Amino acid sequence: MSADVINLRQARKQREREARVKQAEENRVKHGRKKVEREQTERQAKTQAELLDGHWLDQPAENSPGHAADDDGTDQDKP
């Protein structure tokens, strides 16, 4: 039985290099787009969110306790 001997320091550095390359690739995809492409993606996301919100069975009430504009931490109706 012969096991390959590896230098742990070199293996760690190689792993970190690969992680940096992967992160750089993700950043290029995320930030390296033209303005028109970004706006198109934003429009698509907004359309998808509106489509999803349109499928609610019960629309959340404006003055419900969980609503962000009226959430003061109490569950009681205001007089």
PDB file as gemmi writes it, atoms N, CA and C in Angstrom:
CRYST1    1.000    1.000    1.000  90.00  90.00  90.00 P 1                      
ATOM      1  N   MET A   1       0.837  -1.179   0.000  1.00  0.00           N  
ATOM      2  CA  MET A   1       0.000   0.000   0.000  1.00  0.00           C  
ATOM      3  C   MET A   1       0.877   1.235   0.000  1.00  0.00           C  
ATOM      4  N   SER A   2       0.711   2.008  -1.024  1.00  0.00           N  
ATOM      5  CA  SER A   2       1.476   3.239  -1.062  1.00  0.00           C  
ATOM      6  C   SER A   2       0.503   4.396  -1.204  1.00  0.00           C  
ATOM      7  N   ALA A   3       0.601   5.314  -0.296  1.00  0.00           N  
ATOM      8  CA  ALA A   3      -0.280   6.488  -0.309  1.00  0.00           C  
ATOM      9  C   ALA A   3       0.486   7.663  -0.890  1.00  0.00           C  
ATOM     10  N   ASP A   4      -0.219   8.491  -1.614  1.00  0.00           N  
ATOM     11  CA  ASP A   4       0.430   9.678  -2.152  1.00  0.00           C  
ATOM     12  C   ASP A   4       0.665  10.673  -1.022  1.00  0.00           C  
ATOM     13  N   VAL A   5       1.870  11.167  -0.970  1.00  0.00           N  
ATOM     14  CA  VAL A   5       2.232  12.141   0.042  1.00  0.00           C  
ATOM     15  C   VAL A   5       1.970  13.526  -0.541  1.00  0.00           C  
ATOM     16  N   ILE A   6       1.216  14.328   0.201  1.00  0.00           N  
ATOM     17  CA  ILE A   6       0.930  15.678  -0.279  1.00  0.00           C  
ATOM     18  C   ILE A   6       1.363  16.688   0.764  1.00  0.00           C  
ATOM     19  N   ASN A   7       1.706  17.834   0.296  1.00  0.00           N  
ATOM     20  CA  ASN A   7       2.070  18.935   1.177  1.00  0.00           C  
ATOM     21  C   ASN A   7       0.783  19.676   1.508  1.00  0.00           C  
ATOM     22  N   LEU A   8       0.401  19.686   2.770  1.00  0.00           N  
ATOM     23  CA  LEU A   8      -0.877  20.279   3.171  1.00  0.00           C  
ATOM     24  C   LEU A   8      -0.917  21.781   2.898  1.00  0.00           C  
ATOM     25  N   ARG A   9       0.207  22.451   3.052  1.00  0.00           N  
ATOM     26  CA  ARG A   9       0.256  23.887   2.792  1.00  0.00           C  
ATOM     27  C   ARG A   9      -0.021  24.159   1.326  1.00  0.00           C  
ATOM     28  N   GLN A  10       0.596  23.383   0.444  1.00  0.00           N  
ATOM     29  CA  GLN A  10       0.372  23.570  -0.987  1.00  0.00           C  
ATOM     30  C   GLN A  10      -1.055  23.214  -1.379  1.00  0.00           C  
ATOM     31  N   ALA A  11      -1.603  22.188  -0.773  1.00  0.00           N  
ATOM     32  CA  ALA A  11      -2.987  21.791  -1.069  1.00  0.00           C  
ATOM     33  C   ALA A  11      -3.951  22.888  -0.628  1.00  0.00           C  
ATOM     34  N   ARG A  12      -3.695  23.479   0.543  1.00  0.00           N  
ATOM     35  CA  ARG A  12      -4.548  24.561   1.038  1.00  0.00           C  
ATOM     36  C   ARG A  12      -4.479  25.754   0.113  1.00  0.00           C  
ATOM     37  N   LYS A  13      -3.282  26.125  -0.302  1.00  0.00           N  
ATOM     38  CA  LYS A  13      -3.123  27.271  -1.190  1.00  0.00           C  
ATOM     39  C   LYS A  13      -3.796  27.008  -2.541  1.00  0.00           C  
ATOM     40  N   GLN A  14      -3.691  25.821  -3.058  1.00  0.00           N  
ATOM     41  CA  GLN A  14      -4.333  25.486  -4.329  1.00  0.00           C  
ATOM     42  C   GLN A  14      -5.853  25.577  -4.203  1.00  0.00           C  
ATOM     43  N   ARG A  15      -6.389  25.083  -3.096  1.00  0.00           N  
ATOM     44  CA  ARG A  15      -7.826  25.156  -2.845  1.00  0.00           C  
ATOM     45  C   ARG A  15      -8.285  26.617  -2.780  1.00  0.00           C  
ATOM     46  N   GLU A  16      -7.502  27.467  -2.113  1.00  0.00           N  
ATOM     47  CA  GLU A  16      -7.839  28.892  -2.012  1.00  0.00           C  
ATOM     48  C   GLU A  16      -7.768  29.572  -3.383  1.00  0.00           C  
ATOM     49  N   ARG A  17      -6.774  29.211  -4.192  1.00  0.00           N  
ATOM     50  CA  ARG A  17      -6.670  29.774  -5.546  1.00  0.00           C  
ATOM     51  C   ARG A  17      -7.903  29.425  -6.369  1.00  0.00           C  
ATOM     52  N   GLU A  18      -8.308  28.162  -6.287  1.00  0.00           N  
ATOM     53  CA  GLU A  18      -9.482  27.722  -7.038  1.00  0.00           C  
ATOM     54  C   GLU A  18     -10.741  28.432  -6.564  1.00  0.00           C  
ATOM     55  N   ALA A  19     -10.850  28.667  -5.262  1.00  0.00           N  
ATOM     56  CA  ALA A  19     -12.014  29.379  -4.724  1.00  0.00           C  
ATOM     57  C   ALA A  19     -12.032  30.821  -5.218  1.00  0.00           C  
ATOM     58  N   ARG A  20     -10.847  31.461  -5.281  1.00  0.00           N  
ATOM     59  CA  ARG A  20     -10.779  32.850  -5.778  1.00  0.00           C  
ATOM     60  C   ARG A  20     -11.149  32.919  -7.246  1.00  0.00           C  
ATOM     61  N   VAL A  21     -10.707  31.944  -8.033  1.00  0.00           N  
ATOM     62  CA  VAL A  21     -11.041  31.908  -9.456  1.00  0.00           C  
ATOM     63  C   VAL A  21     -12.551  31.747  -9.632  1.00  0.00           C  
ATOM     64  N   LYS A  22     -13.148  30.867  -8.846  1.00  0.00           N  
ATOM     65  CA  LYS A  22     -14.590  30.652  -8.929  1.00  0.00           C  
ATOM     66  C   LYS A  22     -15.349  31.915  -8.535  1.00  0.00           C  
ATOM     67  N   GLN A  23     -14.918  32.584  -7.474  1.00  0.00           N  
ATOM     68  CA  GLN A  23     -15.573  33.814  -7.026  1.00  0.00           C  
ATOM     69  C   GLN A  23     -15.444  34.902  -8.087  1.00  0.00           C  
ATOM     70  N   ALA A  24     -14.294  35.013  -8.717  1.00  0.00           N  
ATOM     71  CA  ALA A  24     -14.088  36.008  -9.767  1.00  0.00           C  
ATOM     72  C   ALA A  24     -15.003  35.731 -10.951  1.00  0.00           C  
ATOM     73  N   GLU A  25     -15.170  34.477 -11.279  1.00  0.00           N  
ATOM     74  CA  GLU A  25     -16.059  34.100 -12.385  1.00  0.00           C  
ATOM     75  C   GLU A  25     -17.505  34.477 -12.071  1.00  0.00           C  
ATOM     76  N   GLU A  26     -17.938  34.217 -10.839  1.00  0.00           N  
ATOM     77  CA  GLU A  26     -19.296  34.582 -10.432  1.00  0.00           C  
ATOM     78  C   GLU A  26     -19.484  36.099 -10.467  1.00  0.00           C  
ATOM     79  N   ASN A  27     -18.475  36.840 -10.024  1.00  0.00           N  
ATOM     80  CA  ASN A  27     -18.562  38.307 -10.028  1.00  0.00           C  
ATOM     81  C   ASN A  27     -18.619  38.845 -11.447  1.00  0.00           C  
ATOM     82  N   ARG A  28     -17.883  38.240 -12.361  1.00  0.00           N  
ATOM     83  CA  ARG A  28     -17.933  38.681 -13.754  1.00  0.00           C  
ATOM     84  C   ARG A  28     -19.326  38.501 -14.326  1.00  0.00           C  
ATOM     85  N   VAL A  29     -19.961  37.383 -13.987  1.00  0.00           N  
ATOM     86  CA  VAL A  29     -21.313  37.138 -14.473  1.00  0.00           C  
ATOM     87  C   VAL A  29     -22.294  38.124 -13.833  1.00  0.00           C  
ATOM     88  N   LYS A  30     -22.134  38.350 -12.552  1.00  0.00           N  
ATOM     89  CA  LYS A  30     -23.070  39.193 -11.807  1.00  0.00           C  
ATOM     90  C   LYS A  30     -22.922  40.670 -12.146  1.00  0.00           C  
ATOM     91  N   HIS A  31     -21.696  41.154 -12.214  1.00  0.00           N  
ATOM     92  CA  HIS A  31     -21.463  42.590 -12.366  1.00  0.00           C  
ATOM     93  C   HIS A  31     -21.011  42.990 -13.763  1.00  0.00           C  
ATOM     94  N   GLY A  32     -20.654  42.043 -14.583  1.00  0.00           N  
ATOM     95  CA  GLY A  32     -20.095  42.374 -15.879  1.00  0.00           C  
ATOM     96  C   GLY A  32     -21.121  42.398 -16.990  1.00  0.00           C  
ATOM     97  N   ARG A  33     -22.297  42.943 -16.716  1.00  0.00           N  
ATOM     98  CA  ARG A  33     -23.341  42.978 -17.723  1.00  0.00           C  
ATOM     99  C   ARG A  33     -23.630  44.411 -18.138  1.00  0.00           C  
ATOM    100  N   LYS A  34     -24.203  44.550 -19.311  1.00  0.00           N  
ATOM    101  CA  LYS A  34     -24.563  45.869 -19.800  1.00  0.00           C  
ATOM    102  C   LYS A  34     -25.815  46.351 -19.081  1.00  0.00           C  
ATOM    103  N   LYS A  35     -26.012  47.660 -19.107  1.00  0.00           N  
ATOM    104  CA  LYS A  35     -27.141  48.266 -18.420  1.00  0.00           C  
ATOM    105  C   LYS A  35     -28.465  47.693 -18.928  1.00  0.00           C  
ATOM    106  N   VAL A  36     -28.575  47.515 -20.231  1.00  0.00           N  
ATOM    107  CA  VAL A  36     -29.805  46.985 -20.825  1.00  0.00           C  
ATOM    108  C   VAL A  36     -30.082  45.581 -20.292  1.00  0.00           C  
ATOM    109  N   GLU A  37     -29.059  44.765 -20.184  1.00  0.00           N  
ATOM    110  CA  GLU A  37     -29.235  43.405 -19.677  1.00  0.00           C  
ATOM    111  C   GLU A  37     -29.669  43.417 -18.218  1.00  0.00           C  
ATOM    112  N   ARG A  38     -29.068  44.298 -17.404  1.00  0.00           N  
ATOM    113  CA  ARG A  38     -29.455  44.394 -15.993  1.00  0.00           C  
ATOM    114  C   ARG A  38     -30.904  44.832 -15.863  1.00  0.00           C  
ATOM    115  N   GLU A  39     -31.308  45.841 -16.654  1.00  0.00           N  
ATOM    116  CA  GLU A  39     -32.685  46.323 -16.589  1.00  0.00           C  
ATOM    117  C   GLU A  39     -33.664  45.245 -17.027  1.00  0.00           C  
ATOM    118  N   GLN A  40     -33.292  44.484 -18.048  1.00  0.00           N  
ATOM    119  CA  GLN A  40     -34.158  43.406 -18.516  1.00  0.00           C  
ATOM    120  C   GLN A  40     -34.331  42.358 -17.415  1.00  0.00           C  
ATOM    121  N   THR A  41     -33.262  42.016 -16.735  1.00  0.00           N  
ATOM    122  CA  THR A  41     -33.328  41.037 -15.656  1.00  0.00           C  
ATOM    123  C   THR A  41     -34.203  41.563 -14.519  1.00  0.00           C  
ATOM    124  N   GLU A  42     -34.052  42.855 -14.190  1.00  0.00           N  
ATOM    125  CA  GLU A  42     -34.871  43.452 -13.137  1.00  0.00           C  
ATOM    126  C   GLU A  42     -36.347  43.429 -13.522  1.00  0.00           C  
ATOM    127  N   ARG A  43     -36.652  43.734 -14.787  1.00  0.00           N  
ATOM    128  CA  ARG A  43     -38.043  43.705 -15.249  1.00  0.00           C  
ATOM    129  C   ARG A  43     -38.612  42.291 -15.159  1.00  0.00           C  
ATOM    130  N   GLN A  44     -37.812  41.312 -15.549  1.00  0.00           N  
ATOM    131  CA  GLN A  44     -38.269  39.927 -15.485  1.00  0.00           C  
ATOM    132  C   GLN A  44     -38.529  39.507 -14.034  1.00  0.00           C  
ATOM    133  N   ALA A  45     -37.648  39.905 -13.129  1.00  0.00           N  
ATOM    134  CA  ALA A  45     -37.822  39.559 -11.720  1.00  0.00           C  
ATOM    135  C   ALA A  45     -39.089  40.222 -11.166  1.00  0.00           C  
ATOM    136  N   LYS A  46     -39.319  41.477 -11.545  1.00  0.00           N  
ATOM    137  CA  LYS A  46     -40.511  42.195 -11.081  1.00  0.00           C  
ATOM    138  C   LYS A  46     -41.768  41.522 -11.619  1.00  0.00           C  
ATOM    139  N   THR A  47     -41.750  41.143 -12.896  1.00  0.00           N  
ATOM    140  CA  THR A  47     -42.898  40.477 -13.506  1.00  0.00           C  
ATOM    141  C   THR A  47     -43.173  39.150 -12.812  1.00  0.00           C  
ATOM    142  N   GLN A  48     -42.117  38.389 -12.533  1.00  0.00           N  
ATOM    143  CA  GLN A  48     -42.281  37.103 -11.855  1.00  0.00           C  
ATOM    144  C   GLN A  48     -42.835  37.300 -10.450  1.00  0.00           C  
ATOM    145  N   ALA A  49     -42.373  38.336  -9.734  1.00  0.00           N  
ATOM    146  CA  ALA A  49     -42.864  38.602  -8.384  1.00  0.00           C  
ATOM    147  C   ALA A  49     -44.344  38.983  -8.430  1.00  0.00           C  
ATOM    148  N   GLU A  50     -44.728  39.815  -9.396  1.00  0.00           N  
ATOM    149  CA  GLU A  50     -46.130  40.202  -9.529  1.00  0.00           C  
ATOM    150  C   GLU A  50     -46.996  38.997  -9.879  1.00  0.00           C  
ATOM    151  N   LEU A  51     -46.490  38.129 -10.734  1.00  0.00           N  
ATOM    152  CA  LEU A  51     -47.223  36.929 -11.104  1.00  0.00           C  
ATOM    153  C   LEU A  51     -47.425  36.029  -9.887  1.00  0.00           C  
ATOM    154  N   LEU A  52     -46.375  35.875  -9.096  1.00  0.00           N  
ATOM    155  CA  LEU A  52     -46.459  35.054  -7.897  1.00  0.00           C  
ATOM    156  C   LEU A  52     -47.423  35.677  -6.889  1.00  0.00           C  
ATOM    157  N   ASP A  53     -47.342  36.988  -6.675  1.00  0.00           N  
ATOM    158  CA  ASP A  53     -48.238  37.666  -5.745  1.00  0.00           C  
ATOM    159  C   ASP A  53     -49.682  37.587  -6.215  1.00  0.00           C  
ATOM    160  N   GLY A  54     -49.909  37.504  -7.510  1.00  0.00           N  
ATOM    161  CA  GLY A  54     -51.260  37.409  -8.041  1.00  0.00           C  
ATOM    162  C   GLY A  54     -51.916  36.074  -7.777  1.00  0.00           C  
ATOM    163  N   HIS A  55     -51.161  35.099  -7.307  1.00  0.00           N  
ATOM    164  CA  HIS A  55     -51.707  33.781  -7.042  1.00  0.00           C  
ATOM    165  C   HIS A  55     -52.072  33.558  -5.576  1.00  0.00           C  
ATOM    166  N   TRP A  56     -52.058  34.616  -4.785  1.00  0.00           N  
ATOM    167  CA  TRP A  56     -52.468  34.497  -3.384  1.00  0.00           C  
ATOM    168  C   TRP A  56     -53.945  34.125  -3.347  1.00  0.00           C  
ATOM    169  N   LEU A  57     -54.312  33.213  -2.469  1.00  0.00           N  
ATOM    170  CA  LEU A  57     -55.717  32.887  -2.290  1.00  0.00           C  
ATOM    171  C   LEU A  57     -56.408  33.989  -1.485  1.00  0.00           C  
ATOM    172  N   ASP A  58     -55.769  34.434  -0.421  1.00  0.00           N  
ATOM    173  CA  ASP A  58     -56.277  35.538   0.389  1.00  0.00           C  
ATOM    174  C   ASP A  58     -55.241  36.648   0.345  1.00  0.00           C  
ATOM    175  N   GLN A  59     -55.632  37.809  -0.139  1.00  0.00           N  
ATOM    176  CA  GLN A  59     -54.712  38.942  -0.180  1.00  0.00           C  
ATOM    177  C   GLN A  59     -54.441  39.408   1.248  1.00  0.00           C  
ATOM    178  N   PRO A  60     -53.189  39.665   1.611  1.00  0.00           N  
ATOM    179  CA  PRO A  60     -52.906  40.155   2.965  1.00  0.00           C  
ATOM    180  C   PRO A  60     -53.527  41.537   3.146  1.00  0.00           C  
ATOM    181  N   ALA A  61     -54.184  41.741   4.275  1.00  0.00           N  
ATOM    182  CA  ALA A  61     -54.848  43.012   4.550  1.00  0.00           C  
ATOM    183  C   ALA A  61     -53.813  44.089   4.837  1.00  0.00           C  
ATOM    184  N   GLU A  62     -54.139  45.320   4.496  1.00  0.00           N  
ATOM    185  CA  GLU A  62     -53.220  46.448   4.707  1.00  0.00           C  
ATOM    186  C   GLU A  62     -52.973  46.697   6.188  1.00  0.00           C  
ATOM    187  N   ASN A  63     -53.958  46.458   7.034  1.00  0.00           N  
ATOM    188  CA  ASN A  63     -53.791  46.749   8.458  1.00  0.00           C  
ATOM    189  C   ASN A  63     -53.638  45.483   9.292  1.00  0.00           C  
ATOM    190  N   SER A  64     -53.164  44.415   8.671  1.00  0.00           N  
ATOM    191  CA  SER A  64     -52.957  43.186   9.420  1.00  0.00           C  
ATOM    192  C   SER A  64     -51.763  43.343  10.352  1.00  0.00           C  
ATOM    193  N   PRO A  65     -51.728  42.589  11.462  1.00  0.00           N  
ATOM    194  CA  PRO A  65     -50.620  42.725  12.416  1.00  0.00           C  
ATOM    195  C   PRO A  65     -49.259  42.432  11.813  1.00  0.00           C  
ATOM    196  N   GLY A  66     -49.192  41.613  10.792  1.00  0.00           N  
ATOM    197  CA  GLY A  66     -47.909  41.274  10.190  1.00  0.00           C  
ATOM    198  C   GLY A  66     -47.477  42.232   9.110  1.00  0.00           C  
ATOM    199  N   HIS A  67     -48.287  43.225   8.777  1.00  0.00           N  
ATOM    200  CA  HIS A  67     -47.961  44.169   7.706  1.00  0.00           C  
ATOM    201  C   HIS A  67     -46.859  45.113   8.176  1.00  0.00           C  
ATOM    202  N   ALA A  68     -45.882  45.350   7.344  1.00  0.00           N  
ATOM    203  CA  ALA A  68     -44.696  46.125   7.722  1.00  0.00           C  
ATOM    204  C   ALA A  68     -45.029  47.573   8.079  1.00  0.00           C  
ATOM    205  N   ALA A  69     -45.969  48.197   7.391  1.00  0.00           N  
ATOM    206  CA  ALA A  69     -46.279  49.603   7.635  1.00  0.00           C  
ATOM    207  C   ALA A  69     -46.983  49.800   8.966  1.00  0.00           C  
ATOM    208  N   ASP A  70     -47.664  48.757   9.476  1.00  0.00           N  
ATOM    209  CA  ASP A  70     -48.451  48.901  10.691  1.00  0.00           C  
ATOM    210  C   ASP A  70     -47.918  48.014  11.815  1.00  0.00           C  
ATOM    211  N   ASP A  71     -46.767  47.465  11.659  1.00  0.00           N  
ATOM    212  CA  ASP A  71     -46.252  46.509  12.628  1.00  0.00           C  
ATOM    213  C   ASP A  71     -45.567  47.242  13.778  1.00  0.00           C  
ATOM    214  N   ASP A  72     -46.310  47.392  14.887  1.00  0.00           N  
ATOM    215  CA  ASP A  72     -45.723  48.018  16.064  1.00  0.00           C  
ATOM    216  C   ASP A  72     -45.497  47.001  17.174  1.00  0.00           C  
ATOM    217  N   GLY A  73     -45.674  45.718  16.849  1.00  0.00           N  
ATOM    218  CA  GLY A  73     -45.395  44.665  17.804  1.00  0.00           C  
ATOM    219  C   GLY A  73     -46.608  44.252  18.602  1.00  0.00           C  
ATOM    220  N   THR A  74     -47.731  44.937  18.453  1.00  0.00           N  
ATOM    221  CA  THR A  74     -48.935  44.558  19.193  1.00  0.00           C  
ATOM    222  C   THR A  74     -49.885  43.852  18.247  1.00  0.00           C  
ATOM    223  N   ASP A  75     -50.722  42.990  18.821  1.00  0.00           N  
ATOM    224  CA  ASP A  75     -51.708  42.277  18.019  1.00  0.00           C  
ATOM    225  C   ASP A  75     -53.108  42.840  18.220  1.00  0.00           C  
ATOM    226  N   GLN A  76     -53.212  43.983  18.873  1.00  0.00           N  
ATOM    227  CA  GLN A  76     -54.505  44.573  19.150  1.00  0.00           C  
ATOM    228  C   GLN A  76     -54.847  45.609  18.083  1.00  0.00           C  
ATOM    229  N   ASP A  77     -56.173  45.737  17.831  1.00  0.00           N  
ATOM    230  CA  ASP A  77     -56.633  46.770  16.908  1.00  0.00           C  
ATOM    231  C   ASP A  77     -56.529  48.126  17.592  1.00  0.00           C  
ATOM    232  N   LYS A  78     -56.210  49.118  16.842  1.00  0.00           N  
ATOM    233  CA  LYS A  78     -56.105  50.472  17.398  1.00  0.00           C  
ATOM    234  C   LYS A  78     -57.483  51.112  17.386  1.00  0.00           C  
ATOM    235  N   PRO A  79     -57.810  51.910  18.402  1.00  0.00           N  
ATOM    236  CA  PRO A  79     -59.126  52.542  18.476  1.00  0.00           C  
ATOM    237  C   PRO A  79     -59.314  53.614  17.431  1.00  0.00           C  
TER     238      PRO A  79                                                      
END                                                                             
